[in-house]
Amino acid sequence: MAAATLRWVLQRPRDVPRAARFYAEGHDFSVNVCTLRWAELPSGPLKLTLVHTNDNNLASQRVYSSMLSFTIPDINSTVSKLMALGAVLDGSIKYEIHGKVAALRCIDMLGLYKPA
């Protein structure tokens, strides 16, 4: 079975355009999308995503300041394996048109993606 591959890293700044500008100018990232609430900045095979937050205490509302997303070959077995290691499924596995997605809480927040 193939290993998981890191897909994107999500950060939750209060000012998305400012954060996007910081990474674009400071690290020479290009900006694919930038709105007041969402930005995508590719970095090689990965993507830095920025999602707006105005919460001062993210963890109190089960929202994390960052999230890693992985593309995986089998979502059910990966979720089972991670839950056996102490992760907690945050909601249910979603069956989207583009593939299956799941979020798990553990050391930090993890997102899993199984392409359709």
C-alpha positions as CSV (number, residue, x, y, z in Angstrom):
1,M,0.0,0.0,0.0
2,A,1.3,3.5,-0.8
3,A,2.3,5.9,2.0
4,A,0.4,9.1,2.8
5,T,1.7,12.2,1.1
6,L,1.5,15.6,2.5
7,R,-1.0,17.7,0.5
8,W,-1.3,21.1,2.2
9,V,-0.7,23.0,5.4
10,L,-3.5,25.2,6.7
11,Q,-2.9,28.3,8.8
12,R,-5.6,30.4,10.4
13,P,-4.6,34.1,10.4
14,R,-6.9,37.0,11.4
15,D,-5.9,38.9,8.2
16,V,-5.7,36.6,5.2
17,P,-4.7,39.1,2.6
18,R,-1.9,40.4,4.9
19,A,-0.7,36.9,5.6
20,A,-0.8,36.0,1.9
21,R,1.2,39.1,1.1
22,F,3.7,38.2,3.9
23,Y,4.4,34.8,2.4
24,A,4.3,36.0,-1.2
25,E,6.8,38.8,-0.6
26,G,8.8,37.2,2.2
27,H,9.2,33.7,0.7
28,D,8.5,34.4,-3.0
29,F,5.4,32.2,-3.0
30,S,2.9,32.8,-5.8
31,V,-0.7,33.4,-4.9
32,N,-3.3,31.2,-6.7
33,V,-6.3,32.6,-4.8
34,C,-6.7,35.3,-2.2
35,T,-10.0,36.6,-0.7
36,L,-10.7,38.1,2.7
37,R,-11.4,34.6,4.0
38,W,-9.2,32.2,2.0
39,A,-5.9,32.1,0.2
40,E,-3.9,29.3,-1.6
41,L,-0.2,29.6,-2.1
42,P,1.6,26.7,-3.9
43,S,5.0,25.7,-2.6
44,G,6.5,23.0,-4.8
45,P,4.2,20.0,-4.7
46,L,2.5,21.3,-1.5
47,K,0.1,24.2,-0.9
48,L,-0.1,26.7,2.0
49,T,-3.7,27.5,2.6
50,L,-4.8,30.4,4.8
51,V,-8.3,30.5,6.3
52,H,-9.6,33.5,8.2
53,T,-10.2,33.3,12.0
54,N,-11.1,36.0,14.5
55,D,-11.1,33.6,17.5
56,N,-8.6,34.4,20.3
57,N,-8.8,31.0,21.8
58,L,-9.0,28.5,18.9
59,A,-8.5,25.3,21.0
60,S,-11.5,26.1,23.2
61,Q,-13.8,25.7,20.2
62,R,-12.1,22.6,18.7
63,V,-10.5,24.7,16.0
64,Y,-6.7,24.5,15.6
65,S,-4.3,27.2,14.5
66,S,-2.8,24.9,11.9
67,M,-3.8,21.7,10.1
68,L,-1.9,19.2,7.9
69,S,-3.7,17.5,5.1
70,F,-2.6,14.2,3.6
71,T,-3.6,12.4,0.4
72,I,-4.0,8.7,1.3
73,P,-4.8,5.5,-0.6
74,D,-7.4,4.1,1.9
75,I,-9.3,6.4,4.1
76,N,-11.1,3.7,6.2
77,S,-8.0,1.8,7.2
78,T,-6.0,5.0,7.8
79,V,-8.8,6.5,10.1
80,S,-8.9,3.2,12.0
81,K,-5.2,3.1,12.4
82,L,-5.0,6.7,13.6
83,M,-7.9,6.2,16.0
84,A,-6.1,3.2,17.5
85,L,-3.2,5.5,18.2
86,G,-5.4,8.0,20.1
87,A,-6.8,10.3,17.4
88,V,-10.5,11.3,17.5
89,L,-12.6,11.6,14.3
90,D,-13.9,15.2,14.2
91,G,-17.3,14.6,12.6
92,S,-17.9,11.8,10.0
93,I,-16.1,10.8,6.9
94,K,-17.5,13.0,4.1
95,Y,-18.1,11.6,0.6
96,E,-17.6,14.5,-1.8
97,I,-17.7,14.5,-5.6
98,H,-13.9,14.9,-5.7
99,G,-13.2,12.2,-3.1
100,K,-13.5,11.3,0.6
101,V,-12.4,13.6,3.3
102,A,-12.0,13.2,7.1
103,A,-10.7,15.4,9.9
104,L,-9.0,14.0,13.0
105,R,-7.9,15.6,16.2
106,C,-4.7,14.3,17.7
107,I,-1.4,16.0,18.3
108,D,-2.8,18.8,16.0
109,M,-5.6,18.7,13.5
110,L,-5.1,16.3,10.6
111,G,-7.1,16.2,7.3
112,L,-7.3,13.1,5.2
113,Y,-8.2,13.0,1.5
114,K,-8.8,10.0,-0.7
115,P,-9.2,11.2,-4.3
116,A,-12.3,9.8,-6.2
